[in-house]
Amino acid sequence: MDKHSVQPNVRRRHRSLAEDLVTELSQRICSGELARATKLPTESQVMAEHGVSRTVVREAISRLQASGLVETRHGVGTFVCDIPSPSGFRIDPASVATLQDVLAVLELRISLEVEAAGLACVRRTDEQLQIMRDSLDALNSRAVSVDYAVSADFQFHQQIALATGNRYFTDIMLHLGVSILPRARRHSTRVVNDNKEPYLERLSREHEDIYKAIVRRDADAARAAMRLHLSNSRERMRCAYEAAEAEASGN
């Protein structure tokens, strides 16, 4: 086989693995597991822990640098940056305990991400658009576990926030995502496992509508598609919680 014919697949695989690594490290940083000024593990340590290549690690670190989460000091290492928290804004993940708490955070995300989608249409670069496309391709083409589906979904949204060119969208999105992801992952088990194919098909259509609007630079359509997607996500989460509570109560 001609070596040139496999290069695009190799690049896509690298991007997909890098996206997974970015999502995990971002969550660890924003949850405080990797605190400000903490030195990240070396490239070799990350490669060994995650089973990825040096190329994947370097691409992931580059993306974290671009989003302002880490900085590399030549000859010393890569360190976690101080993540700005506007006006002292903070949500303690432990406080997001009830259905009402989770839905309230999702309502806040809707207000932010609808506008982020509109701004991304105007400001996105071709490279950012390609990363969005790769995120969706990876989510649509792989055997999806619950953890992977939730993380890949959030990675797509994070890329849209990055495409706004406004670091505060990125910072708040990461913080809000980390606040609800553990609970979203747990309750999404029911949604994915009980209705896997219809669920993934709906999720794919909703993401594709957002992506296509951003490709066209149609800000109104992107906002509308994002609002519909997140409103549907809120309803799916509500149904999952209620079903879990009914099962726990024996009803």
N, C-alpha and C positions, 0 to 999 in steps of 0.2 A: 504494500500500500504506500502511495506517495506520502511522504512525511507532512506535506502541506495540507493534505486532506484531513488529518487528525488534529491539527493545531487549534481550530476553532472549538472542538469538543474539549480539548485540554484546557483552553482558556475559560470556557464556561464552567468546567468542573472546579477550576481554581477559584473562580468568582463565587460559586455556590458555597464552597468550603470556607472561603474568607468571610462571606456573609454570616454563616453560622458562628464563626469565631468572633466576629464583631459583635453580634447580638449577645453572646454569652459574656464577653468581657464588659460590654456596655452595661449590662444588667448588674454585674458584680461591682462595677464602679459606682453606679447610681444608687445601689442598695447599701453602699458603705462597706461591703465586704473587702473591696480594694479601696482603702481610704486615701484621702488627699496626701500627696507627697510619697505615697507608697511606690516602691520600685517594682515594676512588672517582672515576672520571671524572664529569664534569658530566652532568646530564640530557640535554643536547643531544648530547654525545659518545656516550652510551649509545644514544640514539635513532638516531643515524647509523650506529653500529657494528652494531646488531642489527636495524635496520629496523622499529622498533616506535614506538608513539605515546607521548606524554608520560604519558598515563593509565596505560599498561602499566608504564612505568619507575617511576612513583610507587607503584603497587601492589606491585611487586616490592621496592622499597626498604622499604616499610612492613612487608612480611613478614619481610625480613631484620632489621629493627629488632625486631620481635616475638620473633624467635628469638635475639636477643642477639648477632647477628653484626656488626652495624654500629650506629653512633650518628650522628645528624645534629646538627651544631652550627650553629645558625641564623646565617646571614650568613657562614659559613665553608665548610661543605660536609659531606659524609658520609664517615665514617672507619671503618676496620675495627677492631673491638674485640679485646681480648685474649681468646682463646677458652680457657676454663678446661680444664685437663687433669688430672683427679683423680689425686693421688699420682704425678704425673709420667708418667702413662700416655701412651704414644705408640707408634704403629706406623709405621715408615718404609715408605712404599709400595714403595721399591726392594727391601725385604727380603721382600716377598710375591711370590716368584719362581717357586715350584714349585706343582704341584697340591696337595700336602699343605699348603702355606702358605695357599692360597686356601680350601681346605676348612676349615682350622682357624679362619680368620677368619669363615667362614660359620657354623661351630658357635657361635662367640661371639655372633654376631648373633642366632642362634636363641634362645639363652638370654635375651638382652635383649629382643628384639622380641615374644616370646610374652607376657612380662609387660607390656610396653608396650601390647599390644592389649587386655589385660584392664583396665588402668588407663584407657585411652582410652574404654572403654565407660562408665565411671563419670564421667569428667571432661570429655569432649568437649563443645564448644559446637555450636550449630546452624550457626554460620558455618564452623567447622572441618569439620563433617560435609559441608557443601556443597562445600568445597574438595576433599575426598576424592572426592566424587561427580563433580565437574568433571574431576579428574585421570583417573578411570577412563573417563569419557565421551570425553575427548580421546584416550586411548590406544586405545579400542575403535573409534573412528569415523574415524580418520585413516589414510592410507597410511603404514605404519610402517617407518621405516628402523631399522637396528640401533641407531644412536646414540640415536634418539628413544625406542625401546622401552626401552632400559636406563635412560635418564634419567627417563622418565615413570614407570617402575616404581619407581625409587628415590624420586621425588618423593612418590608415594603413601605409601610407608613413612615418609618424613620427616614427612608430615602427621600420621601416627599418633603418632609420637614427640612432636611438638608438642602433640598433644591430651592427653598425659599430664599436662601442666602442670609437668613436672619438667625443668628446663633441662639436667640432666646426661644424660638420655636423648637429647635432641636433639644435644648436643655430641658424645657418643660415637658416635651413629648417623652423623652427618656425617663424623666422622673415619674410622670403619670403612668407610663407603661409598666415600670417596675412596681408601682404601687398595687396594680391589679393583676399582673401576669400570673403569680402563683395560684390565685383563686380562679382566674380565667382558665388556666391549664387544667385544674382539677375538675371544674364543672363542664369544661368543653369535652371531657371524656364521654359524657353521656351523649352530647350532640353528635360527635364524630362517630362513635361506635354504634349508636342506635340508628342513625340515618346517614351513614357515611357518604354514599354516592350522591344523593340529593344535596346534602350539605356542601360537599366539595364543589359540586356543579354551580350552586348558587354563589358560593364564595368566589369561584373563578370568574363568573359573569360580572359580579359586582366590581372586582378588582380590574377586570379588563375594561369596563366602562370608564373607570377613573383614569386608567393608563391611556386609553385612546384619546380622551379629552385633553390630557396633558400633551400627548403627541401633537394634536391639532392646535395646541395653544388656545383652546376654547375654555376660558376661565369660568364662564357661567355653567357650562356643562360639567366641568370638573367639580365645581362646588356642589352642584345638584347630585352628581353621582356619589361624591363622598358623603353627603348628608344621608342619602338613601342607604348606603352601605353601613354606616355607623348606627343609624336608626334600626336597621335590621339586626345588627350585631347586638344592640341593646335588648331587643326583643328576644333574640335567641338566648342571651344570657339570663334574662328573666325567666324564661321557660325552663332552662336547665336548673336554675336554683329551685324553682317551685317543685319540679319533679323530684329533685334530690331531697328536699325537705319532706315531701309527701311520702317518699319511700322510707325515710328515717323515722317518720311518725307511725308507719305501718298502714297508711291509707292507700 
